[in-house]
Amino acid sequence: MSIDQIVFLCILVTATLLFMTEKIRIDLTAMLVIAALAITGLLDAKAAFSGFSSEPALIVAAVFILSAGLSKSGVTDVIGNWAGRWAGESEWRAVLVIMTVVAALSAFTHHLMVTALMLPIVMKICSDKGLHSSRLLIPMATSASLGTTMTLIGAPAFLLANNILVRSGQPSLGLFTVGQVGLPLVAASFALILLLRWVLPQRSGADNSAERFQVNEFFTELIIPEGSRWIGKSMDELVEETKERFLVRSWYRDHQIQLMRQPKQILKQGDVLLVKTTSDELVSVEEKLGLAIRAVKRYGETLDDNTGSLDESKHLVLQAVIAPRSPFIGRTLADLKFFERYGVAVVALWRKTGWVFQEISTVPLEEGDLVLLWGSDGSFEPLLEDRGFLMLLPFQGKAKRRIKMQTSTAIMGLSVAAAAMGWLEPYIAFVTGATLMVLTNCLSAEEAYQSVETKIFVLIAGVIPLGVAMEKTGVDKLIADFLFAHMGTLSPLTVMLIFFWISALLTQVLSDAATTVLLAPIGLAYAKTAQISPTAAVVVITIGAVASFLTPIGHHGNLLILSPGGYRFTDYLRIGLPLTVLISVITCLLSLRIWH
């Protein structure tokens, strides 16, 4: 064993221990790996930092931005609502629909993002339909990881595996090449999960009691502005189209209430709708959708902002609680002449004790009411000292650019098509798509930067040179020769199963990306010696890393559902062990058959 090999093994063992224990953040560990390889001279500076400009890192960053564009424009919400409608009342149907939707999304976006996105949707389905969350959440998280096996961009581990194959002179994997194994894998796994779902406990999970005290929905007034597309249309049409966004409570014209279901009654400019909606939907109101927030529209000219929407980049939006013994109690906003008095507009109201049925300006205020205030920065200074308010709190709302829904969908579709059809290299196709998401205003440049999971990006950039150094020093061949000396008489299927299970067990303590970088070069070198397809060996190892469901710590998605599902550690093994056994057999058989 040479000095370089000994030095590399020391770096490898240290990095592995740090990845396993997370004594240091994994992205910092990745940076330490880069520094160690450069300082020891195992790689020159260009090779040590090559991971940051590598195709896997660029694709991962681009996919995060593309995913954020779909989420920001409301595409993922539509898919989630569709899943809720099609889930039906039965458990098996809900499980099948949720798994199908999640797997399809995970094939093109990051599986952790998909799990986080679908978690509240699944919990709502369980609540509405009286289903146990513990029966749905493990299948959901499992299908998120399974979906990544259908495309090259589904998981960063596949991008890293492809990078290793190309460096060794093997043909590059196409966008849907791994789907030859992944698609049958998903189908068989779905069937097994449906058959074995009864082994999962029947629990409703943590209800997060604290959430009952959070302000999730507001009453606000929307106005039909000049030129609105709703002018001349019926209330029924508006209610049907916006039912997933708002609950319309009352309809006013010239301060006179209108009958909601009166036949042939059409909407006119200036009509006011009292609606109940979420904070996200409140900040998503745009005049381009034909609606405007009444208070913003009314007082916007005074504040030099007549857009009719809550643009937090221009003015502050804060929440204020009506204090006990406040002079506001029992009085209305109209009585108080609130805007004239403070220069701040009340755009929405939250009341814990019940519904609001009249125009907000005519509602007598009560102790504990929360009003949403909109105004310029300086206008809030007097309010900080006003004893009428208990406190001022920041307002949190994530706006959806729904008018960009078709644009973002088209960009994502074209990016996938360009990569799949070979019109462009995958990294060029997806980086171009991510750029178009920003240029078409599906999301801002700041939002694009924020959407990239820096921790994952740096991890990938750091582990790529680790694989390069393993090959350069010959450690991969050294370990492969050792394995061949002890496993040379075993059948190819047995060898593939061993590699799969080593990868599956190692990924319980390492990330799937780190596991792939460590094992794929060894499997590739072994395959060349044993006359087995290098591609088959690398694919088996990678699927073992991304599709192992033995414990809740194997994937971050499993940890996300631990509390909401009310799971114990052993609950994952009940379905995870037989599922991983099935996946290992199918993966090894198909890989050896497809790549021989």
N, C-alpha and C positions, 0 to 999 in steps of 0.2 A: 504494500500500500504506500503510495507516494505522499509527500508532505502536503501537496495541494488537496488530495483526497481526505487526509486527516483533518485539515483546516476546514474543508467544506462540511464534513460530518459534524464537527463541533458546532459550526454555525447552524446546521440543519437541526441538530438535537436541541440546541438552545432555543431556536425559533419555534420548534414544535412544542416545547414545554411552555413557552410564553403564550403561544396560541391556545394551548389547552387550559392553562390556569387563568389567562387573561389578567395576570398581575399588571400588565401594561396593555393599554388599548390595542386591539389587533391592527389598526392602521398604523400606530406608532411602531409596533413590532415589525410591520412590513417595511417601514422606512429604515429601521435599524438593520434589517436584512440587506437592503440596498447599500447602506453605508458600510456594513461589514464586508460585503463582496468587493466593493470598490477599494476599501482601505487595505485589505489583504492581498489585493492584486489578482484575485481569482477572475474578476472581470474588469475591463477598462471602464471608465466613467460612462461612455456612450452606451455600452451594453448593460451596465448596472441600472441606468435610468431609462432604458428602452421601453419598459413596461408602460410608461405614461403616454407614449405615442403609439402603442401597439393597437392592433385591430380590436382585440377583446375589450380593452379599456374604452376605446372610442365608441364601440357599439353599445356597451353597457350605459355610458353616459347619455348617448343619443336615445336609447330606449326609455330611460327614465324621463327624459324631456317629452318624448312622444306620448308616454303614458300620462304625464301631467297635463298635456294638451287635451287628451281625451277626457280626463277627469274634470278639468277646468271648464270645458265646453258642455259638460253634462251628459256625455255619451255613456259613461259608466253608470250614472244614475238611472238612465233609461233602461240599461241592461239589467240593473238590479231590480227595478220596478217590474220589468217583464218577468224576471225570475220569480218574484213574489206572486204575480198573478197566475203563473203557470204551475206553481208549486202544489196547488190543490189543497185538499183537506187531509189526505193520507200521508203517513210518514214516508213510505217508500217512494212515493211520487215526489215529495219535497226533496228527499235525499238525491234522487236521480237528477232532477232539474238543477239543483244547486251545484252538484258535482259537474254536470255538463257545462254549465255557464262558467264556473270557476276554472275548469281545465282549459276551456277555449280561450279565456282571457290570459291565463298564465302562459300560454304558448307564445304570446307576443309581448307580454309585459312582465315586470318583476313579480314573482309569486308572493313575496311578502306584502307588497302593495295591494295585490288582489285580495289576500286574506284580510288585511286591515280594512279594505273597502267593503268587503262582503260581511264582515262580522256584525255590524249593527243591523244590516239588512236581514241576516239570518235570525238574529235575536228578535227582531220585530215579527218575522214570520212565525217563530215559535210562540211569541206572546199572542199574536192575533188568532192563531189556529190551535192553540192549546197543546203544542208539541214540546217534547223535552229537548232542550238545547244540547244535552250530552249525546243525543242520538244523531245530531246533524253537524256539529262543529268538527269532530274528528274526520268524518267523511269530507267536509269542506276543505280543511287544511291539507288532508292527504291528496285530494284531487288537484289542489294548487301546485303541489310538488310534482305530481304525475303529469300535469299539463306541460311542464317544462321539457319533458322528454320528446315532445312532438316536433320541436323546431330547434334550430341551432342557437337562436337568440333567447330561448326560454329561460335558460340559467347561465350565469357567467361561467360555470364549470365547463359547459360544452364549448364555449368560445376558447377557453384555455386549452381544452383537449384538442381542439382543431388546430390551435397554434402550435402545439407540441407535434402533432402529426405532420404539419406542413414543414416545420423545421427539420424533421427527420427524413424528408423527401417523399412522404406519402401523399396521396391525392387529398385535396381539401374536401371537407364535408360540405354538401349543399345545404341550403336553408331547411329543406324538409327531409334530408337524407336520414337523420336519426329517427324521423317519424316512422320509418319502416319497422323499427322496433317499438317506438313509443306508442303508436296508435293501437296495435294489438295489445300492448301492455296496459294501456288505459282501459280498453274494453274489458279485458279479463279482470282487471282490478275492480272496476265498477261492479261487475257481476258478483265478485267475491264479497265486496263490501255490502251489497244489498242482501246477500245471503246471510252474512255474519253480523249484521247491524244489531241483532238481538243480544249479542254478547256485551254490547255497550250498556253502561248503567242508565237508568231512567232518572235523571236529575235535571233540574232547571238552572243550575249554576248560580253564580253570585249575581244578585240583583243590583249590586252597587247602589245601596240605599242613599248614598250621598247624592246620586244623580237626581233624586226626587226633589232636591232643593236647588238644583241648577235651573237657570232660566233658559229654556229651550225654545219657547214659542212666544211670539208677540202678537198683539193686535195693532194693526196699522191701517191707514186709509190710502187707497190707490185711486188715482184720478185718470180719466180718459182724456189725454191731451189733444191738442190740435193736430190733425193729420193722422191720428191713430187708426190702425187697421181694424179696430173694433167698432168704429163708428158705423152704424147701420146694420150691425150684426146683433143677434139675439143674446140674451144673458145665458141661455142654455149652452150656446156654442162656447162662450168664454169659460163657463164653469167646467165643461167637458175637457177643454184643452189645458186648463190650468189646475185641474184637480190634484195632480201630484205635487203642486207647488203651493197652492193657497186653498184655504177653506173660506169661501165667501159667506159672510154672516148677514150682511145687510147691503142695500143698494139705495143710494140717495140721489135725488135730482133737485137742485135748488133748495137743499135742506129738507126736502120732503121725501119720506121713505117710499120706495117703490115695491110693488109685489114681485117677488123673485120669479115666480112661475106663471106670471100673467101672459096669456097667449099673444103672440104677435108684438110683444113689447120689445123695442129695439134700443140699443145703447146709443147715447149721444155724447158729443163733446162736452166735457165738464162733469159728467156723471162721476159719482164717488162710490167706491166699494169699500166696505169695512171687511177686512180679511184677517184671518189668523194664519200665521206662517212662521217658519223657522228663521233664525238669524242668518243662515246662509242664503236663503231665498230672498230675504229682505235686502241684502246688499247686492243681489243679482238683478234687481229691478232695473230695466233700461227702457228708455223711450222707444228704442228700436223695436222692442217687443210690443209696443202699443200701450204701455202703462207707465205711470210715474207716481212717485211717492208724493202725496198731496202737500204735506208740510214743506218738503224741499222745493216743490214747484212754486208754492205760494210765496215763500220767503227767499227763494234763491236769488232773485234780482238784487235784494238788499245785501246779500252776502257774495254777490258777483259769481253766482253758480246756479244757473237755471236749467241744469240737466235733468232734474227730476230723479236723480239716483244718489245713493250714498257713496261718494267717492272719497275714501278716507285719506287719499293723498293730498286732497285740497283742504279739507276741513276735518276737525275732530269729531268723533262719535263716541260719546260716553254714556254710561248707565248711571242713573241716580235713584236712590231709594228714599221714599218719603218717610221722614223721621217720626217717631212718636211725638205727640203734642205739636206737630208741625202746623204752622198757620195756614198751610195749603189744604189741610184735611177738611173735607166737606165743601170745598170750593172747586170750581171748574177752571180749566185753562183759559176759557173765554172770559170768565169773571176776573181772573188774575191778570189778563192782558200779558200773558207770559212772555211772548216774543218781544213786545214793546218794552217790557220791564227788564229783561235780561239779555236781549239780543241773541237768544238761543232758541231754536225750534224744537218742539217735542214731536218726534216722528213716529213713535210707537209706544205702546203701553203694555206692561205685563201685570197681571193681577192673580195672586195665588188662590184667592177665594172663589173664583168663578169666571163667568163669561162677561164680555162687554157687548152690549146690543145697540148702542147709540153712537153718534159721532163722538170721536175722542175729545173734542174741545168742549163737549157738553156733559162729560162724565165727571161726577163729583169724586175727587181724589180721596183715597183711603190710606191709613197707615200701612206701610209695607209695600205699597204700589211701587213699581219700578218703571221709570220713564226713560226712554231712549232720547238723548239730546244730541242735536246736530248744530254746529256753529264754528266760528273762527276760534283760533287758539286763545286770543286775548279775552274772548267773551266769557270763558269759564272761570276766570280768576275770581270774580265776585261770588260765584256759586260755592267756591271752596269754603267760604266763611259763613254761608247762609245756614242758619239753624233749621231751616225747613227741610234740608236734605241730610240724611244719615251719613251717606258716603257717596263718592264718585268712583266708578269702576270702569276699567277699559272694556270696550265692546269687541267681541270676537265674532267675525263672520267671514266666510270664504265665498267670494262672489263667483257665480257661474256665468260664463259667456255663452249662453245657449244659442245665440244667433250664429255662433261659429261651429255648431255641432256638425253640420254637413261638411264644412271645410276641414275640420280636424279628422273626421272619419276618412275623407278622401285622401288626405296627406298620409295617414297611417296605411291605408290600402295600397296606395301607389308605392310607398317605401317597401312594403312587403313584396309587392309584385315585382318591383325592379330588382330586388335581391334574389327572389325565387326564380325569375326567368333569366337571370344572368345578364340583364341589361347593364347593371352596375355592380361593382364589388359591394358586398354587404355593408361594410363600414361606410362607404361613400353614400349608399342609398339611405342609410339610417341617419347619418350626420346631416345629409341634405334635408331629410324629412324633419329633423329636429329644428334646423334653421328656418324652414318654411313655417313651422308652428309659431315661431316668434315673429317672422316677417308678416304673417297674415293676422297677427294679433290674437291668436288663439290663447296665448299667454304672453306675459311680458318677459323681457330679458331677465329681470330680477327673479321672477317666478321660475324661469327655466333653470337658472343657477341654483336656486333653492331646492328644486326638485331632484337634483342629482345627489344621490347618497354618497357623499364624499368618503365615508368610511369604507364602503364597498369598492369605490373607484381606486382608492389608495391601496387597499388590500390586493386587488388584482394587479395593479402596477408593481407592487412589491414582490408578489410571489412568482411572477413571470421570470425575472432574472434568477430566482432560486432554481427554477427548472433548467434555465440555460446553463447555469454553473454546474448543475448535476451532470448534464450531458458533456460539458466541456472537460470536467475533471475525470470523467469515466466512472463515476460512482454508480450511475444507473446500470452500466454493463457489469460492474463488479457485483452488485446485488443480484442482478439477473443471472449471472453465472453461478452464484451460490445457490439460488433457487433451483436452477436447472439441474445442478448436481444432486439435489435432494428430491426434485419432483419430475425428473426427466422421464420416468417410466409411467407417469400418470397420463390418463387420456386427456385430450384437449378440453372436453367438457368439464372434467374434474378440476383442471387447472383454472378454467374460467370461473367456476363456482368459488374456488378459493380466493381468487382476486376480488370477486364481487363482495364476498363476506368480509374480507380484510378492509375493503373500502367502506362497506356499510357500517362496520364497527368503529372504524377510525373517525368517520364523520359524526359520530355521537359526541366527540370531544373536539373536533376541528371543524372548520367551515367546509362546505362541499368544494369550494374553490381551492382551499389549501390541500385538502385530501387528494384532489385530482392532480395538482401540480406535483405532489410528492410521489404518488403511485403510478401515474400514467407513463412517465419516462421508464420506470422499472418494468412495467407491463409490456411496453413497446419493445424494449431491449430483449426481454425474455421471449416475446413472440417471434422475433427474428431468429433467435437461437433454436426455438422449438418448432419452427416451421408452421406457426400459427399466424393468422392475419393480424398484423399490428393494429389495423383499424378496429377489428373485433375486440381485441384486448383493451384498447383505450375506451371504446364505447361502453364495454362492460364495467370497467372501473368507474367511469363517469356516472353511469346510471346508478351504480351502487352508492355513489356519494350523494346524489340528489334525490333518490327515491328509497331511502331507508327510514322506516317509521317506527323504530323500536322504542324510543323514549321521547319524552317531551323536550329534551335538550338537543335532539338531533337537528332540528330546524327551528328558526325563530318563529315561524308560523305556528308551530306546535305550542310554543310558550304563550303566544297571543291568546289562544283559546283555553288555556289551562283554567283560569278563574271563571270566565263566562260559562264554560261547560261544566264546572264543578268537578273536574277530573282529579283522579289520583294518579300517581306515577304508573301503577300497574294497569290502569285502564288503557294506556297506549299499547301495551304489550298484547292485550287481548285480541285486538284486530291487527296490530302492527306486525306481530311475529308471523302469523300465517300469510299475511299480505306480502311481507318481504321475502318469504320462502317462495311464494308463487312468482314474484317479480324476478327473483334470482334465476329460477329455472327457465322462464320464458326469455329473459334477456340473453342468457348464455346460449340457449338453443338457437334463437333467431340470429344472433350476432355471428355465430359460427356458420350458419347456413347462408346468410346474406353476404358476408365478407369471408371468402374462403381462398 
